[in-house]
């Protein structure tokens, strides 16, 4: 069994990509799937870190959806 280093299964990444392709015959190489999985991993980690920073700036001990919503616009611009 191939080890998943990114935390996202290739099947999940492939399915997410194919949901947005216009041509159902579009294929994605293994390298492209690995790259997208790594990008998703980095995006999720960055969102979590920024959420923590936002919660700390609000003197909160827990990150919830409100903090993620506040950091999301800048996060999307950065990616």
C-alpha positions as a printed NumPy array, in Angstrom:
array([[  0.   ,   0.   ,   0.   ],
       [  1.347,   3.408,  -0.98 ],
       [  1.95 ,   5.775,   1.924],
       [  0.024,   9.052,   1.8  ],
       [  2.381,  11.768,   2.985],
       [  0.071,  14.737,   2.48 ],
       [ -2.808,  13.575,   4.629],
       [ -5.222,  13.689,   1.682],
       [ -5.94 ,  10.487,  -0.196],
       [ -5.305,  10.674,  -3.93 ],
       [ -8.793,   9.318,  -4.586],
       [-10.345,  12.225,  -2.675],
       [ -8.222,  14.821,  -4.466],
       [ -9.03 ,  13.224,  -7.819],
       [-12.751,  13.26 ,  -7.055],
       [-12.64 ,  16.918,  -5.986],
       [-10.83 ,  17.895,  -9.169],
       [-13.145,  15.905, -11.418],
       [-16.21 ,  17.559,  -9.872],
       [-15.085,  20.816, -11.492],
       [-13.913,  19.608, -14.901],
       [-16.172,  20.424, -17.833],
       [-15.026,  17.406, -19.836],
       [-15.613,  14.157, -17.943],
       [-12.83 ,  12.515, -19.981],
       [-10.167,  14.799, -18.496],
       [ -7.405,  12.815, -16.82 ],
       [ -5.067,  13.87 , -14.033],
       [ -1.587,  12.403, -13.664],
       [ -0.321,  10.955, -10.415],
       [  2.185,  13.787, -10.094],
       [ -0.58 ,  16.376, -10.485],
       [ -2.653,  14.62 ,  -7.814],
       [  0.325,  14.577,  -5.471],
       [  0.937,  18.276,  -6.091],
       [ -2.709,  19.177,  -5.469],
       [ -2.76 ,  17.084,  -2.292],
       [  0.298,  18.957,  -1.041],
       [ -1.288,  22.309,  -1.923],
       [ -4.435,  21.333,  -0.012],
       [ -2.332,  20.275,   2.978],
       [ -0.5  ,  23.614,   3.021],
       [ -3.771,  25.53 ,   2.592],
       [ -5.423,  23.727,   5.52 ],
       [ -2.408,  24.228,   7.784],
       [ -2.219,  27.922,   6.871],
       [ -5.953,  28.34 ,   7.541],
       [ -5.548,  26.697,  10.946],
       [ -2.558,  28.867,  11.877],
       [ -4.3  ,  32.065,  10.806],
       [ -7.407,  30.984,  12.688],
       [ -5.315,  30.547,  15.837],
       [ -3.75 ,  33.981,  15.376],
       [ -7.198,  35.516,  14.944],
       [ -8.517,  33.76 ,  18.046],
       [ -5.506,  34.932,  20.049],
       [ -6.06 ,  38.519,  18.894],
       [ -9.615,  38.212,  20.224],
       [ -8.391,  36.698,  23.532],
       [-10.135,  33.392,  22.805],
       [ -8.904,  29.927,  23.732],
       [-10.733,  28.096,  20.943],
       [-10.834,  28.632,  17.191],
       [-14.284,  28.37 ,  15.684],
       [-15.929,  29.17 ,  12.371],
       [-16.052,  32.887,  13.165],
       [-12.254,  33.186,  13.262],
       [-11.86 ,  31.163,  10.06 ],
       [-14.424,  33.358,   8.308],
       [-12.448,  36.433,   9.297],
       [ -9.151,  35.134,   7.881],
       [-10.591,  33.46 ,   4.774],
       [-10.651,  36.496,   2.42 ],
       [ -6.953,  37.244,   2.877],
       [ -6.084,  33.551,   2.803],
       [ -7.798,  33.132,  -0.558],
       [ -6.006,  36.188,  -1.925],
       [ -2.674,  34.766,  -0.793],
       [ -3.294,  31.459,  -2.529]])
